[in-house]
Every structure is written in C-alpha cells, then in structure tokens.
Amino acid sequence: MEKLDGKTLDLTKENINTLKRLFPEVVIEGKVDFEKLKSVLGEEVDDRKEKYEFTWHGKAQSLKLAQTPSTGTLRPDIESSKNWDSTENLYIEGDNLEVLKLLQKSYFGKVKMIYIDPPYNTGHDFVYEDDFRDNIKNYKEITEQTNKSNAETSGRYHTDWLNMMYPRLKIARNLLRKDGLIFISIDENEIQNLRKVCDELFGEENYVQEISWKNKYGAGAKTKGFIGVHEYILCYSKEPITNIEAPLNGEQTAEYEKNKDEKYSTRGGYVTQPLMTNSLDDRENLQYSIEYNGETIIPRKQWVWEKSRLLEAISNDEVVFNKKKDGKYSVRAKKYLINEDGSIRKGKPLSLLNGPFTQAGTKEVEEIFGDSNIFSFPKPTELIKYLLSFTVNEFEDKDGIYLDFFSGSATTAHAVMRLNSEDGGNRKFIMVQLPEMIDETSSAFKASYKNICEIGTERIRRAGDKIVEESGKTNLDIGFKVFKLDSSNLKTWDPDTENLEQNLFNLQDNIKDERSKEDLLYEILLKVGIPLTAPIEEVKLNDQVIYNVGFGGVLLCLENEIDLDTVQAMIKLKPEDFETKVIFKETGFLNDSVKTNAIQTLKKNGITDVRSV
C-alpha cells in the first residue's frame, strides 16, 4: 500500500518533467544537463554577461520560495460557512502564498480569470516579509499581532513589495486555464515594476493591455502638479490570444444611444459601420450593384458583404442609406446595442474606463453595512463585473472559476453573484484573504469586526441575500465554504524538529489530537488533487463512515478497527465507468492480516490505487 506524502505540487519537478517531455535527451537521472540543453537550443541561447534584465535584492529567494512546497493544510469551518452542503464557492482565510501552493494540485489550469487588488505600496498599506523556513509559523505570528506598513522611508521600500508579489504571481499563473486572463489593479507607485514582473512571469507576448480607469473626480484636490483621477489595471493572458471582447461600457453605449429607432426600440440605439470598402481583392461576389429608391448603387471598388447578406440586412432595416452632395450614396450597417436574444452586444473593450465605474465602491459598502467607513477604498462591483464578462478567442461561457487572492471586502464575490443573476451564469468564486487585524479605533472594529475576513464573509452573506431578493431568483449559488489555513493534520507531515524524540514516540497515532476526521479528509483531497467543492457522500456502516468523493472517484475510510466488511462495502461503491482511488488510515486496520487481505481483495476487484495516511 503506497503512502501519501504531505507535499503540495513540486513546481521544480513539474518544470523538469516538462523539459523531459520536450527534450528527453537533456534530462539524465532526474537532473538537467545544461550543456546538452544549450546544444539543443542552438543559437537561441543568450550567454552574454551583460543583458537586459529586471532584478532586485531577494529575487532569487523569492523564486525559490515560490517553488518550495507548503507543509500546511486548509481546515473546514462549517459554522462560518453558508449553504455548506450545496455551494461550490470558496472563501479561504490565510496567507495567500501558502494557499496558492495548496491549491496547485486541485486547481492547476482550472481558473478562468484572476482579479487582484493587491497593496499599492503607498507607504501605508500592509506588506510583510515571508519566512523561507516556516511560512505557516510566520503566518500565525503575523495574525496575532498588529500589522506593520511598508514605510517610504524604508531602504527596501520597492524591494519588500516586489519580494511579496513575485512568488504569488508566479504560482497564480499555474492556476489559469489556457484561455485564462489575469487583471491586476495598481496605481503609479508600482505600475512600472509590476509591468516588468508580469512581462517576465507571463511573457511579453501575453501582455494584453494597460487599462486606465477613472476612480475619482478630483474636485477640490490640493496638488502642486496634476490632479490624479485614475488608476491602472494590468491585463495578461496565460497564452497568446487572438481576440478579446467585452460588454460595451459607458462611453460606448453613449454612442449607441445617440441613434434611437422607434421600430427597433427594444434593441436600444445603434452605431453604424461602412459596407463599402476601398480595397479590391478581385472577389467577384463582392462586386455587384443594388437598387434603392429607383436608383442603382455601385460601390467604388467592392462591398464588404456578399449580395444575399446585404439584401437580407436591407429587408430587416439594418442598413442606413445616406445620399451625399455629389449624388453618391454612403451605405452603412446598423449595429444595435442589444442583441436579438436580449443580451448586451459585445465589442472591443476600450483602454480607458469611465462612466459607471467611478467612486461607486464606497456607496455600495454603505448600502450593505449602513456605514461607508466599514472598509476603505473598495473597488466598484460594476468594474469587476465588467472584467468578469470578457470573452477570449470568441469562446463565451458563463461558467468557470474566478479567483481573487487579495479579496479585501470580497467585491469580486459580490460581482460574480450579481453577474450570474443578470445573465443566468453559473460562475464560481474562490476568495483568499489574510485575516489582517482591524484598527481598534475604526468604525469596523466598533461594529464588532475583528479582521478583514469577517467583513468579507459578512458582505457575501448580505449581498447574496439582497441579490436573491431583488432578482427573485432562488436558484442562485450565494453560499460559500470557509476554509482556514493551518499546519498539517498529520504529525508525519508536520514534524516537530525541536522535539524529535518525543515526536517519534507520538507517531503511534499519526493524527494530531485536536484535529477531526473532516480536517484530515480535506487535507487528503488537496494532496491528491480533488477540488474542495467536490460532492462528498457519507456512507454509514455500523459505527464507521466511508467518504465517497466525486461519485466514487476517491473512497476514504479514516476510522479505527477497519475490517474486511468495510472493504467489501467500499468495493460496492466503485464506479463502473472510471477508476477509483482508495485511501485508509495507516493505523486504522484491526491488524496486519486484515490490512494484507484488504489490499488483495481490492486488487481482485479492479482497485489497484490503494494508499494510506
């Protein structure tokens, strides 16, 4: 019986395996032969001593930190959750570096979009140093003290911020789907550094756009220079994209509204585009004449559409004819704001965002909590909802996982629920937030919120209920499962190196005393790569419980005194159409004879992947 290890995805090993698949000759006994790799790559190797690069003190350690597996786990908190048994949304409380590592196996390549609003490094927001040796211990120490800001007077002002962002972005990229996008909010303090980091981690060829959005009006601002009224959103893709579209924003819809058509008022206004082109590519099917108001219209060179399509558009009143002073006609196609199915038309997004996105976040917080001071500088839900709606490579789906690992007041979760209520989508969110302590003099603390996570989860509760009430849709997923970062549930996966002798003695019982079977269950799911929202059925057998995960994909028994009756019950749960994995607690069998017979019995019934913890 193979033993599970407690490691998260080993990124270094994954990189070596990728090289081995591409160039098997350069990997010898698990090691990369760089001389052979150079010869394979030929002239594409840059071995100059002086070359363009972006570096800072601590960058090498940040890279190493990103590649170091986490020893932690995520413990379920059912009491703090909402609709635990049915929801597919997640709210994770913890250091996002460790959480991102723990999500690697279960969510590798599964996230459709990431949006983050990280600390802007203004000198007041919280930026902390990671502990290379034991980040779980470091996390616990941080959450038990008042957070410290990264002052501008610090000699490591930019360095500390870069060392925080670099490993998190590197790991986050792994979670994106091939068609995935990441949006990062930032201001002028770190926009240049962030752009360089993302060029390196995502690739310059995957840069999509640097978006400017007007976040304030600037009235009454005291400044010796310009009045700053905008911030930035950087957008990168996982792989090069061929096309990107989004619902039309405020500036674009204004253009449509200029042209109202009573006959087609249900489809809003429209804009027009030329149907004659000056280019000539000798396509005879585009060179023809049409009749309009008793006159013959001939394009100077050719039409954009073939004749049947143009005549159909004319009959549907989707073409505008304008006679010019020289007697010739301008012929243009109407593009309506609203599609025939009632959805808002999509088009190329603008790099400048204004309209409904300015200063709405604070008002939303006031509407939800009755106090605008509960959370400072929240992003507007409308802004995030707009980004969530982007279509990549003309493939539009209303499902997918949306991740925010600097979730703050949980605006992204709010936006996901709103968008689902508006277009019938089934999007799921994963929110990750460090439980930063709240200032005891603040309005939030006086309202009984002790940390940011308590604000975020309460916002999701209230916003979800409000969306259901206003939309009348009772089938929306407005719940969330809460998980909290902690050290491993297993002593062997979290050894006490300072008390090794006592630790070895305690291994007679592998599970920590204060941990539950549910704690261990979810840790195992993370380590074998099963999503935390996978369906779990508890099958009772006498006084024991068998966990049936993913309709038989994984079967677990974490009880003591496991006998062959339990094994036979697990065999009955084996699905017919796909393989299953069986996991036991190592010390749980009645005796060694039962363990040996259990393995043989499972093999005879086609179950060969049997593991223990």
PyMOL commands that set and color helices and strands:
alter all, ss='L'
color gray80, all
select helices_A, chain A and resi 11-22+24-26+34-44+59-67+96-102+104-107+135-143+157-175+191-202+204-206+250-257+262-267+284-286+307-315+355-357+361-369+381-388+411-423+443-446+452-471+491-493+497-506+517-528+564-572+592-604
alter helices_A, ss='H'
color red, helices_A
select strands_A, chain A and resi 2-3+27-28+31-32+72-76+90-93+111-116+176-186+207-214+230-237+244-247+270-274+276-277+290-292+295-297+302-303+319-323+329-336+346-347+352-353+391-392+401-404+428-433+481-487+536-541+544-549+554-557+581-584+609-612
alter strands_A, ss='S'
color yellow, strands_A
deselect
rebuild
show_as cartoon
